[in-house]
Amino acid sequence: SYLVLYPYMPEVETDGSMVGTIGTDDVRRPITIPCEQEAVAGSFDPGAFISVARSVKKSNSVHSITFRNVCALVKFTIPESMGSYTFEKAELTASHPIAGCLRANPDGSRSWAGPGQSTITLSGTMKAGRSYYFCTDAKEIDELGIKLYHYPSDAEPVGVRLEDAQ
């Protein structure tokens, strides 16, 4: 059997038990989904959407592979009806960890290499009519919530309807 990573990144290595480890002088670390991410309208880092597959031999010359996502993207669009409002912070919250250091195995299973975080903060200029993405752990997210703030120091968020998130 063989192991496949998508998208291909030359710095990604595997040690047989972990996928997405990055070797630096033989120091290895798991994939990190950062709790602090940058808002870029309509775009995301392709490297954040890592998938892994292990081949299953069907016959002498036929292998089957099924990709499993290591990371996922949560897209949200600020409605046009918000007009000229500009936001500088967005928070994605869940009832369980969605960011931090995790290990992704070739079989698609994942485990946290620490406690993990249940909140991801997106910072930068966010405007009405544009879409933004959170990179998260690739699993079903329970009790999902998104909050928008005009300024990073705001204590109270602006109301957001959950149906605006995808």
VOMARTOR-696151 format. One record per residue: residue number from 1; residue in one letter; x, y, z of N, C-alpha, C, O in turn. Coordinates in steps of 0.2 Angstrom, whole numbers, plus 5000, padded with zeros to 4 digits. Layout:
nr;rest;n_X;n_Y;n_Z;ca_X;ca_Y;ca_Z;c_X;c_Y;c_Z;o_X;o_Y;o_Z
NUM;A;X;Y;Z;X;Y;Z;X;Y;Z;X;Y;Z
...
This chain:
nr;rest;n_X;n_Y;n_Z;ca_X;ca_Y;ca_Z;c_X;c_Y;c_Z;o_X;o_Y;o_Z
1;S;5004;4994;5000;5000;5000;5000;5004;5006;5000;5010;5006;5001
2;Y;5001;5012;4999;5005;5018;4998;5001;5024;5001;4995;5023;5002
3;L;5004;5029;5003;5001;5035;5006;5000;5041;5001;5005;5042;4998
4;V;4995;5044;5001;4994;5050;4997;4992;5056;5001;4987;5055;5005
5;L;4995;5062;4999;4993;5068;5003;4991;5073;4997;4994;5073;4992
6;Y;4986;5077;4998;4983;5082;4994;4982;5088;4998;4978;5087;5003
7;P;4984;5094;4996;4988;5095;4990;4995;5093;4992;4997;5093;4998
8;Y;4999;5092;4987;5006;5090;4988;5010;5096;4991;5010;5101;4988
9;M;5014;5095;4996;5018;5100;4999;5025;5097;5001;5025;5092;5005
10;P;5030;5099;4998;5037;5095;4999;5039;5095;5006;5043;5090;5008
11;E;5037;5100;5010;5039;5100;5017;5035;5095;5022;5037;5094;5027
12;V;5029;5092;5019;5025;5087;5023;5029;5080;5023;5030;5078;5017
13;E;5030;5078;5029;5033;5071;5029;5028;5067;5033;5024;5069;5037
14;T;5029;5060;5033;5026;5056;5037;5031;5051;5041;5036;5050;5038
15;D;5029;5049;5047;5033;5044;5050;5030;5038;5051;5032;5033;5055
16;G;5024;5036;5048;5021;5030;5048;5015;5030;5053;5011;5026;5053
17;S;5015;5035;5058;5010;5035;5063;5006;5042;5063;5001;5042;5065
18;M;5009;5046;5059;5006;5053;5059;5007;5056;5052;5011;5054;5048
19;V;5002;5060;5050;5002;5063;5043;5002;5070;5044;4999;5073;5049
20;G;5006;5074;5040;5007;5081;5040;5012;5083;5045;5012;5089;5046
21;T;5016;5079;5047;5021;5081;5052;5027;5085;5048;5028;5083;5042
22;I;5029;5090;5050;5034;5094;5047;5041;5093;5050;5042;5095;5056
23;G;5046;5090;5047;5052;5089;5050;5057;5095;5050;5058;5098;5044
24;T;5060;5097;5055;5065;5102;5056;5070;5099;5060;5069;5099;5066
25;D;5076;5097;5057;5081;5094;5061;5079;5089;5065;5080;5088;5071
26;D;5075;5084;5062;5072;5078;5065;5067;5080;5071;5066;5075;5075
27;V;5065;5086;5072;5060;5088;5076;5053;5087;5073;5052;5091;5068
28;R;5049;5083;5075;5042;5083;5072;5037;5085;5076;5037;5085;5082
29;R;5032;5088;5073;5026;5091;5076;5019;5089;5072;5020;5088;5066
30;P;5014;5089;5076;5008;5087;5072;5005;5093;5068;5008;5099;5069
31;I;5000;5092;5064;4997;5098;5061;4994;5102;5066;4991;5100;5071
32;T;4995;5109;5065;4992;5114;5069;4986;5118;5065;4988;5121;5060
33;I;4980;5118;5068;4975;5122;5066;4975;5128;5070;4973;5127;5076
34;P;4977;5134;5068;4978;5139;5073;4972;5142;5075;4966;5142;5072
35;C;4972;5144;5082;4966;5147;5085;4965;5155;5082;4960;5157;5083
36;E;4970;5158;5080;4970;5164;5077;4972;5164;5070;4977;5162;5068
37;Q;4967;5166;5066;4967;5166;5059;4966;5173;5056;4963;5177;5059
38;E;4968;5173;5049;4968;5180;5046;4962;5180;5041;4961;5175;5037
39;A;4958;5185;5041;4953;5186;5036;4955;5188;5030;4958;5193;5029
40;V;4954;5184;5024;4955;5186;5018;4949;5185;5013;4947;5179;5013
41;A;4946;5190;5011;4940;5189;5007;4940;5184;5001;4944;5185;4997
42;G;4935;5180;5001;4935;5175;4996;4940;5170;4995;4941;5167;4989
43;S;4945;5170;4999;4951;5165;4998;4952;5162;5005;4950;5163;5010
44;F;4957;5157;5004;4959;5153;5010;4966;5150;5008;4967;5149;5002
45;D;4970;5148;5013;4976;5144;5011;4975;5137;5009;4972;5133;5013
46;P;4977;5136;5002;4976;5129;5000;4979;5123;5004;4976;5118;5005
47;G;4984;5125;5008;4988;5121;5012;4984;5119;5018;4985;5114;5022
48;A;4979;5123;5020;4974;5122;5026;4970;5116;5024;4967;5113;5029
49;F;4969;5114;5018;4964;5109;5016;4967;5102;5015;4966;5100;5009
50;I;4971;5100;5019;4975;5094;5018;4970;5088;5018;4966;5087;5023
51;S;4971;5083;5014;4968;5077;5014;4973;5071;5014;4978;5072;5011
52;V;4971;5066;5016;4975;5060;5016;4972;5054;5014;4966;5053;5015
53;A;4975;5049;5011;4972;5043;5009;4977;5037;5009;4983;5038;5008
54;R;4975;5032;5011;4979;5026;5011;4976;5021;5006;4970;5020;5006
55;S;4981;5018;5002;4978;5014;4996;4976;5007;4999;4979;5005;5004
56;V;4971;5004;4996;4969;4997;4997;4970;4993;4991;4967;4995;4986
57;K;4974;4988;4991;4975;4984;4985;4969;4980;4984;4967;4975;4988
58;K;4966;4981;4977;4960;4977;4975;4963;4971;4971;4959;4966;4972
59;S;4968;4971;4967;4971;4966;4964;4978;4967;4962;4981;4972;4965
60;N;4982;4963;4958;4989;4964;4957;4990;4971;4955;4995;4974;4956
61;S;4986;4974;4950;4987;4981;4947;4982;4986;4949;4983;4991;4946
62;V;4978;4985;4953;4972;4990;4955;4973;4991;4962;4972;4987;4967
63;H;4973;4998;4964;4973;5000;4971;4967;5005;4971;4965;5008;4966
64;S;4964;5005;4977;4958;5010;4978;4960;5015;4983;4963;5013;4988
65;I;4959;5021;4982;4960;5026;4988;4954;5030;4989;4950;5032;4985
66;T;4953;5032;4995;4948;5036;4998;4951;5042;5002;4954;5041;5007
67;F;4950;5048;4999;4953;5054;5003;4949;5055;5009;4942;5055;5009
68;R;4952;5057;5015;4949;5059;5021;4952;5066;5022;4958;5067;5022
69;N;4948;5071;5024;4950;5078;5025;4953;5078;5032;4950;5076;5037
70;V;4959;5081;5033;4962;5082;5039;4959;5089;5042;4958;5089;5048
71;C;4958;5094;5038;4955;5100;5040;4949;5102;5035;4949;5099;5030
72;A;4945;5106;5038;4939;5108;5034;4938;5115;5034;4942;5119;5038
73;L;4934;5118;5030;4933;5125;5030;4926;5127;5032;4921;5123;5029
74;V;4925;5132;5036;4918;5134;5037;4917;5141;5034;4921;5146;5036
75;K;4913;5142;5029;4912;5148;5025;4906;5152;5028;4901;5149;5030
76;F;4907;5158;5029;4902;5163;5031;4902;5169;5026;4907;5171;5025
77;T;4896;5172;5025;4896;5178;5021;4892;5183;5025;4887;5182;5027
78;I;4895;5189;5025;4892;5194;5028;4886;5197;5023;4888;5199;5018
79;P;4880;5197;5025;4875;5199;5021;4876;5206;5018;4878;5211;5021
80;E;4874;5207;5012;4874;5214;5009;4870;5219;5013;4871;5225;5013
81;S;4865;5216;5016;4860;5221;5020;4864;5224;5026;4861;5229;5029
82;M;4870;5222;5027;4874;5225;5033;4877;5232;5030;4880;5236;5034
83;G;4876;5233;5024;4878;5240;5021;4886;5241;5021;4890;5237;5019
84;S;4887;5247;5024;4894;5249;5024;4898;5247;5030;4904;5249;5032
85;Y;4895;5243;5035;4898;5240;5041;4905;5237;5039;4905;5233;5034
86;T;4910;5238;5043;4916;5235;5043;4917;5231;5049;4916;5234;5055
87;F;4919;5225;5049;4921;5221;5055;4928;5220;5056;4931;5219;5050
88;E;4931;5219;5062;4938;5218;5062;4939;5211;5066;4945;5209;5067
89;K;4934;5208;5068;4935;5202;5072;4929;5197;5071;4923;5200;5071
90;A;4930;5191;5070;4924;5186;5070;4927;5180;5074;4933;5178;5074
91;E;4922;5177;5077;4923;5171;5082;4919;5165;5080;4913;5166;5079
92;L;4922;5159;5079;4918;5153;5078;4919;5149;5084;4924;5148;5086
93;T;4913;5147;5087;4913;5143;5093;4910;5137;5092;4905;5136;5088
94;A;4912;5132;5096;4908;5125;5096;4908;5122;5103;4912;5125;5107
95;S;4905;5117;5104;4905;5114;5110;4910;5109;5112;4911;5106;5117
96;H;4915;5108;5107;4921;5104;5108;4927;5107;5104;4926;5112;5100
97;P;4933;5104;5105;4939;5107;5101;4938;5107;5094;4936;5102;5091
98;I;4940;5113;5091;4940;5113;5083;4946;5116;5081;4947;5117;5075
99;A;4951;5118;5085;4958;5120;5083;4963;5118;5088;4961;5116;5094
100;G;4969;5119;5086;4975;5117;5091;4979;5112;5087;4979;5111;5081
101;C;4983;5108;5091;4987;5103;5087;4984;5096;5087;4981;5093;5092
102;L;4984;5093;5081;4980;5086;5081;4985;5082;5077;4989;5084;5072
103;R;4984;5075;5078;4987;5070;5074;4982;5067;5069;4977;5066;5071
104;A;4984;5066;5063;4980;5063;5058;4983;5057;5055;4989;5057;5053
105;N;4980;5052;5056;4982;5045;5054;4980;5043;5047;4975;5046;5045
106;P;4984;5039;5044;4982;5037;5037;4975;5034;5036;4972;5035;5031
107;D;4972;5031;5041;4966;5029;5041;4960;5034;5042;4954;5032;5041
108;G;4962;5040;5042;4958;5046;5043;4956;5048;5050;4952;5053;5051
109;S;4958;5044;5055;4956;5045;5062;4961;5051;5064;4966;5052;5062
110;R;4958;5055;5069;4962;5061;5072;4962;5060;5079;4957;5058;5082
111;S;4967;5063;5082;4967;5064;5089;4971;5070;5091;4975;5072;5088
112;W;4969;5073;5097;4972;5080;5099;4978;5078;5102;4978;5074;5107
113;A;4983;5082;5101;4990;5082;5104;4990;5087;5110;4995;5091;5110
114;G;4985;5088;5113;4984;5093;5118;4976;5094;5119;4972;5090;5117
115;P;4974;5099;5123;4967;5100;5125;4963;5102;5119;4957;5101;5119
116;G;4966;5106;5114;4962;5109;5109;4958;5115;5111;4957;5116;5117
117;Q;4956;5119;5106;4952;5125;5108;4945;5125;5105;4945;5122;5099
118;S;4940;5127;5108;4934;5127;5105;4932;5134;5102;4926;5135;5100
119;T;4936;5139;5102;4935;5145;5098;4941;5147;5093;4947;5146;5095
120;I;4939;5149;5087;4944;5151;5082;4942;5159;5081;4936;5160;5080
121;T;4947;5163;5081;4946;5170;5080;4949;5172;5073;4955;5171;5072
122;L;4945;5175;5069;4947;5178;5063;4948;5185;5064;4943;5189;5066
123;S;4954;5188;5062;4955;5195;5062;4957;5198;5055;4959;5195;5051
124;G;4955;5205;5055;4956;5208;5049;4950;5212;5046;4945;5212;5050
125;T;4950;5215;5041;4945;5219;5039;4940;5215;5035;4941;5211;5030
126;M;4933;5214;5037;4928;5210;5035;4922;5215;5033;4920;5219;5037
127;K;4920;5214;5026;4915;5219;5024;4909;5215;5022;4909;5209;5020
128;A;4903;5219;5021;4897;5216;5019;4897;5214;5012;4901;5217;5008
129;G;4894;5208;5010;4894;5206;5003;4900;5201;5002;4900;5199;4996
130;R;4904;5200;5006;4910;5196;5005;4910;5189;5009;4907;5189;5015
131;S;4913;5184;5007;4914;5178;5011;4921;5177;5014;4926;5179;5011
132;Y;4921;5174;5020;4927;5172;5023;4927;5165;5026;4921;5162;5026
133;Y;4932;5163;5028;4933;5155;5030;4937;5155;5036;4941;5158;5038
134;F;4934;5150;5040;4938;5147;5046;4941;5140;5044;4937;5137;5041
135;C;4947;5139;5045;4950;5132;5045;4948;5129;5051;4951;5131;5057
136;T;4945;5123;5051;4944;5119;5057;4946;5112;5057;4948;5109;5051
137;D;4945;5108;5062;4945;5101;5062;4940;5098;5058;4934;5101;5058
138;A;4941;5093;5054;4936;5090;5049;4932;5085;5052;4933;5079;5051
139;K;4927;5088;5056;4922;5083;5059;4915;5087;5060;4915;5093;5059
140;E;4910;5084;5062;4904;5087;5063;4905;5092;5069;4907;5090;5074
141;I;4902;5098;5068;4903;5103;5073;4896;5104;5076;4891;5106;5073
142;D;4896;5103;5083;4890;5104;5087;4890;5111;5090;4895;5113;5091
143;E;4884;5113;5090;4883;5120;5094;4887;5125;5091;4890;5129;5094
144;L;4887;5126;5084;4891;5131;5081;4888;5138;5082;4882;5139;5082
145;G;4893;5142;5083;4891;5149;5083;4896;5154;5080;4902;5152;5080
146;I;4894;5159;5077;4898;5164;5074;4896;5171;5077;4890;5173;5077
147;K;4901;5175;5079;4900;5181;5082;4904;5186;5078;4910;5185;5076
148;L;4902;5192;5076;4905;5197;5073;4906;5203;5077;4902;5205;5081
149;Y;4912;5206;5077;4913;5212;5081;4916;5218;5077;4920;5217;5072
150;H;4914;5224;5078;4916;5230;5074;4924;5231;5076;4928;5232;5071
151;Y;4926;5230;5082;4933;5231;5084;4935;5225;5088;4931;5222;5092
152;P;4941;5223;5088;4944;5218;5092;4943;5218;5099;4942;5213;5103
153;S;4942;5224;5102;4942;5226;5109;4934;5225;5111;4933;5226;5117
154;D;4929;5225;5106;4922;5225;5108;4921;5219;5113;4923;5213;5112
155;A;4916;5220;5118;4914;5215;5122;4908;5212;5120;4907;5206;5121
156;E;4904;5216;5116;4897;5213;5113;4898;5212;5106;4899;5217;5102
157;P;4896;5206;5103;4896;5205;5096;4890;5208;5093;4885;5210;5096
158;V;4890;5209;5086;4884;5211;5082;4880;5205;5081;4884;5200;5079
159;G;4874;5205;5081;4870;5199;5080;4871;5196;5073;4871;5200;5068
160;V;4872;5190;5072;4873;5186;5066;4868;5180;5066;4867;5176;5071
161;R;4864;5179;5060;4860;5174;5059;4864;5168;5057;4868;5168;5053
162;L;4863;5162;5060;4867;5156;5059;4866;5154;5051;4870;5151;5049
163;E;4860;5155;5048;4859;5153;5042;4863;5156;5037;4864;5154;5031
164;D;4867;5162;5039;4871;5165;5034;4878;5161;5034;4882;5163;5029
165;A;4879;5156;5038;4885;5152;5038;4884;5146;5034;4878;5143;5033
166;Q;4889;5143;5030;4888;5137;5026;4893;5132;5029;4893;5126;5027
